[in-house]
Amino acid sequence: MQLLSSRLSLPFLLLTAVLLSLGGCQKKETDSPAPVFTAEQLPKEDQLRERIDRVLDHTLNQRRLNTKDHAAWQIVHALLPFGDKLEIEHEGKLVPALQWLCDGNTLTGWNLRPGDRGVVVPVEIGSKTGQGHPDQWLGYLSQTGLDPSTQIFVGNKQYTLNDLLTQAQWDLTPGMEASWTLMAVGNPNYWDLDKSWTSRNGETWTAERLAGMEGNEANAIIVGGSCGGTHRLYALAMAVNQKLMNDNLKPEQLTGGWRVADDTVQKYKRLCRDKFQNRDGTFSGHYFTRPGMVADISDQVGTTGHIFEFLVSSMSDEELRQPWMVAACDRLVTLMDQARDVPLDCGGLYHAAHGLIMYRDRILSGTTGQ
């Protein structure tokens, strides 16, 4: 028995050594180098612009939302990219979606009510009809260019969009999910970035404190957060950009909460390029949990669209022209074109559209369309 054992042990040990040296039977995806894209593989700017305009036109005018089959969750998401251009079908007629909502019309999930400091929007966690996160409606509406003085009717009483912000600031508490709150507070058209306010529990807040709270990964979830943490990253990037422009600063001059926020943004920008981009230009179908692709085209549009939106919001024009970003844009447009007749999740679809609009308007000169 001892002799038989000795004869078997040598090949077994050799096989084990080979497997260990290879890291297993297959090389891990996380060890793969970032894909390299060359100019010859990529479309020209005018070709890309035309394709972007085509898929955006289809998204706006052919994927028509209506008040019977769709709720506030879908329609507010569509307002993010299209704003006052969005029309929805109501009782057989097309109506301007933004004005229709502000006029106080009844829609599933549009559950505004008077608050003690403004207007409250209840949170329906996990909802695909109502507001799924604190201040989600406020955050998205603040990104459409809508003035905070815009009138909104709640029942028969007239308020303004600013009343949603005032209530949101009053209800803010340390450690809460506040990505959408930051989208509004970090917008100088809505709030002075250097001005403080007091919440209902007596806490003093500023945009910097809020940005620092959202950017601190010890307290705020990125990996595993809502849509992979991309909403939080987008809010951080937009707020930091506003701070830089408002105070005419360079990134290295940021301090305090602004520095915390920007460090997180820069970290995930690098990870998107170095670890989470697939060889076809898409980004990981698992967001920042692990690299890899998914088969479902709706999921591909959703994950790549959300990450692309964050990246566009965080990059300079020069960075947006880098081959890996052009490849990501090209592939996202291709996916949306291939899915023209396929039902897509509204969240992923409209965040993808928003990213494409920002990309087109930033670097593709001579644009027409949306």
LINHU-V950342 format. One line per field, one symbol per residue. ss: DSSP state (H for helix, E for strand, L for the rest). psi: psi as a letter, one per 30 degrees, with the letter a starting at -180 (. if undefined). burial: b if it has 24 or more other C-alpha atoms within 12 Angstrom, else e. Layout:
BEGIN
ss = ???
psi = ???
burial = ???
END
This chain:
BEGIN
ss = LHHHHHHHHHHHHHHHHHHHHHLLLLLLHHHLLLLLLLHHHLLLHHHHHHHHHHHHHHHHHLLLLELLLLLHHHHHHHHHHHHHHLEEEELLEEEEHHHHHHLLLLLLLLLEEELLLLEEELLLLLLLLLLLLLLHHHHHHHLLLLLLLLEEEELLEEEEHHHHHHHHHHHLLLLLLLHHHHHHHLLLLLLLLLLLEELLLLLEELHHHHHHHHHLLLLLLLLLLHHHHHHHHHHHHHHHHHHHHHHLLLHHHLLHHHHHHHHHHHHHHHHHHHLLELLLLLELLLLLLLLLLLLLHHHHHHHHHHHHHHHHHHLLHHHHLLHHHHHHHHHHHHHHHHLLLLLLLHHHHHHHHHHHHHHHHHHLLLLLLL
psi = eeeeeeefeeeeeeeeeeeeffgafkkkeffklklkkleffllleeeeeeeeeeeeeeeeffikllfeflaeeeeeeffeefbffkklkjhglkkjeeeeeffglkkkfihklkafgbkkjkkikgkgeajflkgeeeeeefffgkkfgkkkkjbgkkaleffeeeeeeefklkfljgefeeeeegjffekjfgkllklfggkklleeeeeeeffjffekkdkfakhggeeeeeeeeeeeeeeeeeghlleffklbeeeeeeeeeeefeeeeefegklfgfllkfgbgelllllekeeeeeeeeeeeeeeeefflleeeffkeeeeeeeeeeeeeeefgegkkkkeeeefeeeeeeeeeefefjlglab.
burial = eeeeeeeeeeeeeeeeeeeeeeeeeeeeeeeeeebbbeeeebbebeebbbbbbbbbbbbbeebbbbbeebbbbbbbbbbbbbbbbbbbeeeeeeebbbebbbbbbebbbbbbbbeeebbbbbeeeeebbbbbbbbbbbbbbbbbbbebeebbbbeeeebbbbbbbbbbbbbbeeeebbbbbbbbbbbbbbbebeeebeeeeeeebbbbbbbbbbbbbeebbbbeebbbbbbbbbbbbbbbbbbbeeeeeebeeeeebbbbbbbbbbebbebbbbbbbbbbbbbbbbbbebbbbeeebbbbbbbbbbbbbbbbbbbeeeebbebbbbbbbbbbbbbbbebbeeebbbbbbbbbbbbbbbbbbebbeeeeeb
END
